[in-house]
Amino acid sequence: MMNRTRRLAALTLLVAPALALGPAVAAHSAAPAAAKCNVEVDSAGKYHLWGEGFPAATTVTYSGSTSGSVPIDKSGRFDLGGLSGGKYVVKTADGKTTVTCATVNH
């Protein structure tokens, strides 16, 4: 009986820290969606710039034929229309993410 108690105590010491770290490690290992953006031409010949996978509730700057900034919504998306030119680069405010936008042809 004594050996069984000691084994259970030793097992508890080994397993408890792993269980405590499990959810924290899992939360950090979940990779965020990769930021991406696309440019499409509308029927009036203007360009539509949109993106997803950016940090929520922040701002990104865009540069190309036109430049400016646009807020990111709580889902990590932005949507901007009425632009000229079809080549754009989007950068997060902290400078950690820069994405060259892909041109989408329909």
N, CA, C and O atoms as CSV, one atom per row, in Angstrom:
chain,resi,resn,atom,element,x,y,z
A,1,MET,N,N,0.819,-1.185,0.000
A,1,MET,CA,C,0.000,0.000,0.000
A,1,MET,C,C,0.868,1.257,0.000
A,1,MET,O,O,0.535,2.237,-0.666
A,2,MET,N,N,1.955,1.239,0.725
A,2,MET,CA,C,2.832,2.397,0.803
A,2,MET,C,C,3.439,2.711,-0.567
A,2,MET,O,O,3.519,3.877,-0.952
A,3,ASN,N,N,3.864,1.688,-1.301
A,3,ASN,CA,C,4.444,1.916,-2.616
A,3,ASN,C,C,3.425,2.520,-3.567
A,3,ASN,O,O,3.765,3.384,-4.375
A,4,ARG,N,N,2.202,2.080,-3.477
A,4,ARG,CA,C,1.138,2.600,-4.338
A,4,ARG,C,C,0.906,4.088,-4.045
A,4,ARG,O,O,0.747,4.880,-4.974
A,5,THR,N,N,0.887,4.464,-2.805
A,5,THR,CA,C,0.693,5.863,-2.414
A,5,THR,C,C,1.842,6.726,-2.922
A,5,THR,O,O,1.627,7.826,-3.431
A,6,ARG,N,N,3.059,6.219,-2.778
A,6,ARG,CA,C,4.218,6.978,-3.260
A,6,ARG,C,C,4.182,7.124,-4.777
A,6,ARG,O,O,4.501,8.189,-5.306
A,7,ARG,N,N,3.798,6.067,-5.474
A,7,ARG,CA,C,3.722,6.144,-6.939
A,7,ARG,C,C,2.672,7.162,-7.373
A,7,ARG,O,O,2.905,7.937,-8.301
A,8,LEU,N,N,1.530,7.162,-6.714
A,8,LEU,CA,C,0.482,8.132,-7.043
A,8,LEU,C,C,0.941,9.560,-6.760
A,8,LEU,O,O,0.660,10.470,-7.540
A,9,ALA,N,N,1.643,9.757,-5.651
A,9,ALA,CA,C,2.150,11.082,-5.319
A,9,ALA,C,C,3.171,11.537,-6.362
A,9,ALA,O,O,3.151,12.692,-6.790
A,10,ALA,N,N,4.058,10.638,-6.770
A,10,ALA,CA,C,5.070,10.971,-7.775
A,10,ALA,C,C,4.405,11.267,-9.117
A,10,ALA,O,O,4.795,12.205,-9.813
A,11,LEU,N,N,3.416,10.479,-9.476
A,11,LEU,CA,C,2.698,10.695,-10.731
A,11,LEU,C,C,1.970,12.040,-10.714
A,11,LEU,O,O,1.943,12.752,-11.718
A,12,THR,N,N,1.394,12.373,-9.591
A,12,THR,CA,C,0.704,13.660,-9.451
A,12,THR,C,C,1.676,14.817,-9.650
A,12,THR,O,O,1.343,15.805,-10.304
A,13,LEU,N,N,2.874,14.698,-9.090
A,13,LEU,CA,C,3.876,15.748,-9.254
A,13,LEU,C,C,4.309,15.904,-10.708
A,13,LEU,O,O,4.661,17.004,-11.134
A,14,LEU,N,N,4.286,14.821,-11.465
A,14,LEU,CA,C,4.680,14.880,-12.872
A,14,LEU,C,C,3.549,15.365,-13.771
A,14,LEU,O,O,3.790,16.115,-14.717
A,15,VAL,N,N,2.340,14.953,-13.493
A,15,VAL,CA,C,1.209,15.239,-14.371
A,15,VAL,C,C,0.608,16.618,-14.123
A,15,VAL,O,O,0.231,17.298,-15.077
A,16,ALA,N,N,0.510,17.044,-12.877
A,16,ALA,CA,C,-0.148,18.312,-12.552
A,16,ALA,C,C,0.448,19.504,-13.303
A,16,ALA,O,O,-0.316,20.289,-13.865
A,17,PRO,N,N,1.777,19.679,-13.341
A,17,PRO,CA,C,2.314,20.825,-14.090
A,17,PRO,C,C,1.992,20.746,-15.578
A,17,PRO,O,O,1.728,21.773,-16.203
A,18,ALA,N,N,2.009,19.560,-16.149
A,18,ALA,CA,C,1.696,19.405,-17.572
A,18,ALA,C,C,0.251,19.777,-17.838
A,18,ALA,O,O,-0.043,20.420,-18.846
A,19,LEU,N,N,-0.653,19.388,-16.960
A,19,LEU,CA,C,-2.057,19.745,-17.123
A,19,LEU,C,C,-2.265,21.249,-16.966
A,19,LEU,O,O,-3.066,21.850,-17.683
A,20,ALA,N,N,-1.548,21.845,-16.039
A,20,ALA,CA,C,-1.669,23.282,-15.825
A,20,ALA,C,C,-1.160,24.066,-17.028
A,20,ALA,O,O,-1.722,25.112,-17.353
A,21,LEU,N,N,-0.121,23.594,-17.693
A,21,LEU,CA,C,0.444,24.281,-18.846
A,21,LEU,C,C,-0.291,23.977,-20.136
A,21,LEU,O,O,-0.217,24.755,-21.088
A,22,GLY,N,N,-0.989,22.874,-20.183
A,22,GLY,CA,C,-1.654,22.440,-21.410
A,22,GLY,C,C,-2.454,23.520,-22.111
A,22,GLY,O,O,-2.153,23.821,-23.266
A,23,PRO,N,N,-3.465,24.128,-21.476
A,23,PRO,CA,C,-4.257,25.145,-22.157
A,23,PRO,C,C,-3.447,26.367,-22.559
A,23,PRO,O,O,-3.687,26.940,-23.622
A,24,ALA,N,N,-2.492,26.777,-21.729
A,24,ALA,CA,C,-1.675,27.946,-22.049
A,24,ALA,C,C,-0.811,27.673,-23.273
A,24,ALA,O,O,-0.693,28.520,-24.159
A,25,VAL,N,N,-0.213,26.496,-23.318
A,25,VAL,CA,C,0.617,26.133,-24.462
A,25,VAL,C,C,-0.245,26.020,-25.701
A,25,VAL,O,O,0.154,26.473,-26.774
A,26,ALA,N,N,-1.414,25.426,-25.576
A,26,ALA,CA,C,-2.312,25.289,-26.720
A,26,ALA,C,C,-2.729,26.654,-27.250
A,26,ALA,O,O,-2.827,26.840,-28.462
A,27,ALA,N,N,-2.974,27.605,-26.365
A,27,ALA,CA,C,-3.383,28.936,-26.787
A,27,ALA,C,C,-2.273,29.626,-27.579
A,27,ALA,O,O,-2.555,30.344,-28.539
A,28,HIS,N,N,-1.025,29.419,-27.192
A,28,HIS,CA,C,0.076,30.061,-27.897
A,28,HIS,C,C,0.442,29.339,-29.176
A,28,HIS,O,O,1.033,29.943,-30.071
A,29,SER,N,N,0.111,28.075,-29.286
A,29,SER,CA,C,0.497,27.344,-30.478
A,29,SER,C,C,-0.504,27.524,-31.606
A,29,SER,O,O,-0.209,27.171,-32.748
A,30,ALA,N,N,-1.682,28.067,-31.314
A,30,ALA,CA,C,-2.662,28.305,-32.365
A,30,ALA,C,C,-2.171,29.486,-33.206
A,30,ALA,O,O,-2.110,30.619,-32.729
A,31,ALA,N,N,-1.829,29.209,-34.438
A,31,ALA,CA,C,-1.286,30.242,-35.306
A,31,ALA,C,C,-2.385,31.179,-35.775
A,31,ALA,O,O,-3.459,30.728,-36.174
A,32,PRO,N,N,-2.125,32.484,-35.730
A,32,PRO,CA,C,-3.127,33.411,-36.241
A,32,PRO,C,C,-3.245,33.264,-37.749
A,32,PRO,O,O,-2.320,32.802,-38.418
A,33,ALA,N,N,-4.381,33.659,-38.267
A,33,ALA,CA,C,-4.568,33.597,-39.708
A,33,ALA,C,C,-3.541,34.499,-40.372
A,33,ALA,O,O,-3.260,35.595,-39.889
A,34,ALA,N,N,-2.986,34.036,-41.472
A,34,ALA,CA,C,-2.006,34.836,-42.192
A,34,ALA,C,C,-2.698,36.038,-42.825
A,34,ALA,O,O,-3.744,35.905,-43.461
A,35,ALA,N,N,-2.111,37.194,-42.645
A,35,ALA,CA,C,-2.669,38.408,-43.224
A,35,ALA,C,C,-2.528,38.348,-44.735
A,35,ALA,O,O,-1.493,37.945,-45.266
A,36,LYS,N,N,-3.597,38.758,-45.417
A,36,LYS,CA,C,-3.551,38.817,-46.878
A,36,LYS,C,C,-4.444,39.947,-47.346
A,36,LYS,O,O,-5.359,40.370,-46.640
A,37,CYS,N,N,-4.168,40.421,-48.529
A,37,CYS,CA,C,-5.020,41.443,-49.119
A,37,CYS,C,C,-5.131,41.202,-50.618
A,37,CYS,O,O,-4.263,40.582,-51.232
A,38,ASN,N,N,-6.207,41.703,-51.185
A,38,ASN,CA,C,-6.476,41.546,-52.610
A,38,ASN,C,C,-6.944,42.859,-53.191
A,38,ASN,O,O,-7.488,43.710,-52.488
A,39,VAL,N,N,-6.724,43.014,-54.495
A,39,VAL,CA,C,-7.184,44.183,-55.238
A,39,VAL,C,C,-8.028,43.665,-56.392
A,39,VAL,O,O,-7.613,42.774,-57.132
A,40,GLU,N,N,-9.210,44.232,-56.534
A,40,GLU,CA,C,-10.112,43.857,-57.628
A,40,GLU,C,C,-10.530,45.114,-58.370
A,40,GLU,O,O,-10.583,46.195,-57.783
A,41,VAL,N,N,-10.828,44.982,-59.656
A,41,VAL,CA,C,-11.320,46.104,-60.443
A,41,VAL,C,C,-12.835,46.005,-60.502
A,41,VAL,O,O,-13.380,44.945,-60.809
A,42,ASP,N,N,-13.523,47.119,-60.204
A,42,ASP,CA,C,-14.984,47.088,-60.304
A,42,ASP,C,C,-15.423,47.463,-61.726
A,42,ASP,O,O,-14.584,47.767,-62.574
A,43,SER,N,N,-16.702,47.442,-61.977
A,43,SER,CA,C,-17.232,47.686,-63.327
A,43,SER,C,C,-16.992,49.118,-63.810
A,43,SER,O,O,-17.020,49.377,-65.014
A,44,ALA,N,N,-16.759,50.045,-62.886
A,44,ALA,CA,C,-16.488,51.435,-63.247
A,44,ALA,C,C,-15.000,51.694,-63.473
A,44,ALA,O,O,-14.610,52.827,-63.753
A,45,GLY,N,N,-14.166,50.665,-63.357
A,45,GLY,CA,C,-12.730,50.822,-63.568
A,45,GLY,C,C,-11.976,51.293,-62.334
A,45,GLY,O,O,-10.785,51.592,-62.415
A,46,LYS,N,N,-12.643,51.362,-61.212
A,46,LYS,CA,C,-11.983,51.716,-59.951
A,46,LYS,C,C,-11.532,50.441,-59.253
A,46,LYS,O,O,-12.022,49.350,-59.543
A,47,TYR,N,N,-10.593,50.596,-58.331
A,47,TYR,CA,C,-10.037,49.439,-57.638
A,47,TYR,C,C,-10.596,49.310,-56.227
A,47,TYR,O,O,-10.844,50.298,-55.535
A,48,HIS,N,N,-10.781,48.084,-55.837
A,48,HIS,CA,C,-11.338,47.726,-54.528
A,48,HIS,C,C,-10.251,46.951,-53.788
A,48,HIS,O,O,-9.803,45.905,-54.260
A,49,LEU,N,N,-9.829,47.455,-52.643
A,49,LEU,CA,C,-8.772,46.850,-51.836
A,49,LEU,C,C,-9.393,46.293,-50.563
A,49,LEU,O,O,-10.088,47.009,-49.842
A,50,TRP,N,N,-9.145,45.029,-50.289
A,50,TRP,CA,C,-9.664,44.425,-49.058
A,50,TRP,C,C,-8.661,43.434,-48.503
A,50,TRP,O,O,-7.836,42.883,-49.231
A,51,GLY,N,N,-8.747,43.216,-47.191
A,51,GLY,CA,C,-7.808,42.304,-46.549
A,51,GLY,C,C,-8.419,41.633,-45.341
A,51,GLY,O,O,-9.460,42.048,-44.833
A,52,GLU,N,N,-7.743,40.577,-44.890
A,52,GLU,CA,C,-8.180,39.839,-43.707
A,52,GLU,C,C,-6.979,39.218,-43.027
A,52,GLU,O,O,-5.916,39.065,-43.628
A,53,GLY,N,N,-7.165,38.854,-41.741
A,53,GLY,CA,C,-6.087,38.235,-40.974
A,53,GLY,C,C,-5.161,39.229,-40.293
A,53,GLY,O,O,-4.083,38.858,-39.829
A,54,PHE,N,N,-5.574,40.490,-40.229
A,54,PHE,CA,C,-4.770,41.522,-39.574
A,54,PHE,C,C,-5.165,41.619,-38.101
A,54,PHE,O,O,-6.249,41.167,-37.733
A,55,PRO,N,N,-4.313,42.199,-37.248
A,55,PRO,CA,C,-4.670,42.356,-35.832
A,55,PRO,C,C,-5.937,43.206,-35.685
A,55,PRO,O,O,-6.020,44.312,-36.219
A,56,ALA,N,N,-6.908,42.677,-34.962
A,56,ALA,CA,C,-8.199,43.344,-34.791
A,56,ALA,C,C,-8.065,44.686,-34.094
A,56,ALA,O,O,-7.184,44.896,-33.261
A,57,ALA,N,N,-8.967,45.589,-34.461
A,57,ALA,CA,C,-9.074,46.903,-33.829
A,57,ALA,C,C,-7.770,47.709,-33.896
A,57,ALA,O,O,-7.432,48.431,-32.959
A,58,THR,N,N,-7.050,47.580,-35.002
A,58,THR,CA,C,-5.842,48.373,-35.231
A,58,THR,C,C,-6.038,49.158,-36.527
A,58,THR,O,O,-7.157,49.272,-37.026
A,59,THR,N,N,-4.976,49.684,-37.053
A,59,THR,CA,C,-5.019,50.428,-38.318
A,59,THR,C,C,-3.898,49.918,-39.208
A,59,THR,O,O,-2.816,49.582,-38.725
A,60,VAL,N,N,-4.160,49.861,-40.511
A,60,VAL,CA,C,-3.103,49.547,-41.467
A,60,VAL,C,C,-2.967,50.727,-42.423
A,60,VAL,O,O,-3.916,51.472,-42.670
A,61,THR,N,N,-1.769,50.869,-42.945
A,61,THR,CA,C,-1.546,51.862,-43.990
A,61,THR,C,C,-1.433,51.116,-45.308
A,61,THR,O,O,-0.934,49.992,-45.360
A,62,TYR,N,N,-1.899,51.754,-46.365
A,62,TYR,CA,C,-1.770,51.170,-47.694
A,62,TYR,C,C,-1.040,52.173,-48.571
A,62,TYR,O,O,-1.189,53.384,-48.413
A,63,SER,N,N,-0.257,51.654,-49.490
A,63,SER,CA,C,0.468,52.531,-50.402
A,63,SER,C,C,0.496,51.883,-51.770
A,63,SER,O,O,0.518,50.659,-51.904
A,64,GLY,N,N,0.496,52.715,-52.758
A,64,GLY,CA,C,0.474,52.298,-54.155
A,64,GLY,C,C,0.191,53.541,-54.975
A,64,GLY,O,O,0.817,54.581,-54.768
A,65,SER,N,N,-0.754,53.440,-55.909
A,65,SER,CA,C,-1.164,54.612,-56.687
A,65,SER,C,C,-1.810,55.654,-55.789
A,65,SER,O,O,-1.751,56.851,-56.072
A,66,THR,N,N,-2.419,55.203,-54.722
A,66,THR,CA,C,-3.026,56.043,-53.699
A,66,THR,C,C,-2.488,55.540,-52.368
A,66,THR,O,O,-2.122,54.369,-52.261
A,67,SER,N,N,-2.432,56.385,-51.362
A,67,SER,CA,C,-1.991,55.916,-50.054
A,67,SER,C,C,-2.885,56.499,-48.979
A,67,SER,O,O,-3.565,57.504,-49.185
A,68,GLY,N,N,-2.868,55.846,-47.830
A,68,GLY,CA,C,-3.670,56.297,-46.703
A,68,GLY,C,C,-3.674,55.245,-45.625
A,68,GLY,O,O,-2.809,54.370,-45.591
A,69,SER,N,N,-4.653,55.333,-44.742
A,69,SER,CA,C,-4.789,54.333,-43.689
A,69,SER,C,C,-6.256,53.957,-43.562
A,69,SER,O,O,-7.149,54.710,-43.950
A,70,VAL,N,N,-6.477,52.778,-43.011
A,70,VAL,CA,C,-7.834,52.271,-42.854
A,70,VAL,C,C,-7.892,51.442,-41.568
A,70,VAL,O,O,-6.956,50.702,-41.266
A,71,PRO,N,N,-8.983,51.563,-40.814
A,71,PRO,CA,C,-9.100,50.774,-39.580
A,71,PRO,C,C,-9.404,49.302,-39.877
A,71,PRO,O,O,-10.057,48.970,-40.866
A,72,ILE,N,N,-8.916,48.442,-39.001
A,72,ILE,CA,C,-9.202,47.012,-39.072
A,72,ILE,C,C,-10.357,46.742,-38.117
A,72,ILE,O,O,-10.353,47.224,-36.985
A,73,ASP,N,N,-11.342,45.978,-38.566
A,73,ASP,CA,C,-12.488,45.690,-37.694
A,73,ASP,C,C,-12.145,44.598,-36.684
A,73,ASP,O,O,-11.030,44.076,-36.682
A,74,LYS,N,N,-13.103,44.256,-35.830
A,74,LYS,CA,C,-12.847,43.275,-34.776
A,74,LYS,C,C,-12.637,41.863,-35.312
A,74,LYS,O,O,-12.221,40.974,-34.569
A,75,SER,N,N,-12.921,41.648,-36.598
A,75,SER,CA,C,-12.674,40.345,-37.225
A,75,SER,C,C,-11.336,40.295,-37.950
A,75,SER,O,O,-10.989,39.272,-38.539
A,76,GLY,N,N,-10.572,41.407,-37.911
A,76,GLY,CA,C,-9.263,41.443,-38.569
A,76,GLY,C,C,-9.343,41.782,-40.052
A,76,GLY,O,O,-8.429,41.462,-40.812
A,77,ARG,N,N,-10.442,42.434,-40.471
A,77,ARG,CA,C,-10.654,42.727,-41.895
A,77,ARG,C,C,-10.737,44.231,-42.147
A,77,ARG,O,O,-11.029,45.028,-41.255
A,78,PHE,N,N,-10.465,44.580,-43.406
A,78,PHE,CA,C,-10.712,45.944,-43.878
A,78,PHE,C,C,-11.235,45.857,-45.298
A,78,PHE,O,O,-11.065,44.842,-45.975
A,79,ASP,N,N,-11.875,46.935,-45.746
A,79,ASP,CA,C,-12.475,46.974,-47.081
A,79,ASP,C,C,-12.479,48.425,-47.540
A,79,ASP,O,O,-12.995,49.295,-46.839
A,80,LEU,N,N,-11.914,48.689,-48.697
A,80,LEU,CA,C,-11.766,50.051,-49.183
A,80,LEU,C,C,-12.006,50.063,-50.687
A,80,LEU,O,O,-11.419,49.258,-51.409
A,81,GLY,N,N,-12.850,50.951,-51.164
A,81,GLY,CA,C,-13.156,51.013,-52.591
A,81,GLY,C,C,-12.847,52.369,-53.190
A,81,GLY,O,O,-12.452,53.302,-52.491
A,82,GLY,N,N,-13.034,52.462,-54.507
A,82,GLY,CA,C,-12.870,53.728,-55.217
A,82,GLY,C,C,-11.436,54.173,-55.418
A,82,GLY,O,O,-11.183,55.366,-55.584
A,83,LEU,N,N,-10.505,53.258,-55.407
A,83,LEU,CA,C,-9.086,53.596,-55.546
A,83,LEU,C,C,-8.653,53.594,-57.005
A,83,LEU,O,O,-9.317,53.000,-57.856
A,84,SER,N,N,-7.539,54.260,-57.293
A,84,SER,CA,C,-6.962,54.213,-58.628
A,84,SER,C,C,-5.720,53.334,-58.588
A,84,SER,O,O,-5.035,53.277,-57.567
A,85,GLY,N,N,-5.431,52.667,-59.656
A,85,GLY,CA,C,-4.251,51.799,-59.725
A,85,GLY,C,C,-4.469,50.478,-59.009
A,85,GLY,O,O,-5.246,50.402,-58.057
A,86,GLY,N,N,-3.788,49.444,-59.462
A,86,GLY,CA,C,-4.047,48.118,-58.942
A,86,GLY,C,C,-2.942,47.473,-58.138
A,86,GLY,O,O,-3.055,46.298,-57.790
A,87,LYS,N,N,-1.868,48.197,-57.826
A,87,LYS,CA,C,-0.773,47.599,-57.052
A,87,LYS,C,C,-0.678,48.293,-55.709
A,87,LYS,O,O,-0.471,49.503,-55.625
A,88,TYR,N,N,-0.839,47.478,-54.634
A,88,TYR,CA,C,-0.822,48.040,-53.286
A,88,TYR,C,C,-0.036,47.161,-52.327
A,88,TYR,O,O,0.054,45.944,-52.487
A,89,VAL,N,N,0.530,47.827,-51.322
A,89,VAL,CA,C,1.201,47.160,-50.212
A,89,VAL,C,C,0.516,47.656,-48.947
A,89,VAL,O,O,0.270,48.852,-48.793
A,90,VAL,N,N,0.209,46.727,-48.041
A,90,VAL,CA,C,-0.461,47.063,-46.785
A,90,VAL,C,C,0.496,46.747,-45.644
A,90,VAL,O,O,1.142,45.699,-45.636
A,91,LYS,N,N,0.583,47.667,-44.671
A,91,LYS,CA,C,1.499,47.488,-43.539
A,91,LYS,C,C,0.754,47.806,-42.242
A,91,LYS,O,O,0.011,48.785,-42.165
A,92,THR,N,N,0.963,46.964,-41.224
A,92,THR,CA,C,0.365,47.227,-39.922
A,92,THR,C,C,1.056,48.421,-39.274
A,92,THR,O,O,2.199,48.746,-39.595
A,93,ALA,N,N,0.341,49.065,-38.358
A,93,ALA,CA,C,0.867,50.260,-37.698
A,93,ALA,C,C,2.169,49.988,-36.947
A,93,ALA,O,O,3.041,50.854,-36.875
A,94,ASP,N,N,2.301,48.779,-36.386
A,94,ASP,CA,C,3.524,48.448,-35.647
A,94,ASP,C,C,4.668,48.028,-36.565
A,94,ASP,O,O,5.785,47.803,-36.099
A,95,GLY,N,N,4.400,47.923,-37.863
A,95,GLY,CA,C,5.434,47.570,-38.835
A,95,GLY,C,C,5.814,46.099,-38.860
A,95,GLY,O,O,6.738,45.715,-39.577
A,96,LYS,N,N,5.120,45.268,-38.090
A,96,LYS,CA,C,5.478,43.849,-38.018
A,96,LYS,C,C,4.961,43.038,-39.202
A,96,LYS,O,O,5.489,41.964,-39.490
A,97,THR,N,N,3.944,43.531,-39.886
A,97,THR,CA,C,3.369,42.792,-41.011
A,97,THR,C,C,3.268,43.695,-42.216
A,97,THR,O,O,2.667,44.767,-42.157
A,98,THR,N,N,3.865,43.249,-43.321
A,98,THR,CA,C,3.760,43.942,-44.597
A,98,THR,C,C,3.306,42.921,-45.631
A,98,THR,O,O,3.891,41.846,-45.752
A,99,VAL,N,N,2.258,43.266,-46.373
A,99,VAL,CA,C,1.692,42.336,-47.350
A,99,VAL,C,C,1.555,43.048,-48.683
A,99,VAL,O,O,1.015,44.151,-48.759
A,100,THR,N,N,2.051,42.404,-49.738
A,100,THR,CA,C,1.811,42.893,-51.100
A,100,THR,C,C,0.495,42.287,-51.565
A,100,THR,O,O,0.325,41.068,-51.548
A,101,CYS,N,N,-0.417,43.124,-51.971
A,101,CYS,CA,C,-1.764,42.669,-52.310
A,101,CYS,C,C,-1.785,41.990,-53.676
A,101,CYS,O,O,-1.182,42.466,-54.637
A,102,ALA,N,N,-2.487,40.880,-53.735
A,102,ALA,CA,C,-2.636,40.135,-54.973
A,102,ALA,C,C,-3.746,40.756,-55.806
A,102,ALA,O,O,-4.751,41.215,-55.263
A,103,THR,N,N,-3.567,40.772,-57.126
A,103,THR,CA,C,-4.603,41.266,-58.026
A,103,THR,C,C,-5.522,40.110,-58.370
A,103,THR,O,O,-5.074,39.050,-58.806
A,104,VAL,N,N,-6.818,40.330,-58.167
A,104,VAL,CA,C,-7.817,39.314,-58.457
A,104,VAL,C,C,-8.572,39.739,-59.702
A,104,VAL,O,O,-9.146,40.828,-59.745
A,105,ASN,N,N,-8.574,38.892,-60.707
A,105,ASN,CA,C,-9.316,39.173,-61.941
A,105,ASN,C,C,-10.555,38.291,-62.005
A,105,ASN,O,O,-10.500,37.090,-61.739
A,106,HIS,N,N,-11.662,38.909,-62.359
A,106,HIS,CA,C,-12.913,38.130,-62.476
A,106,HIS,C,C,-13.280,37.966,-63.919
A,106,HIS,O,O,-14.296,37.344,-64.230
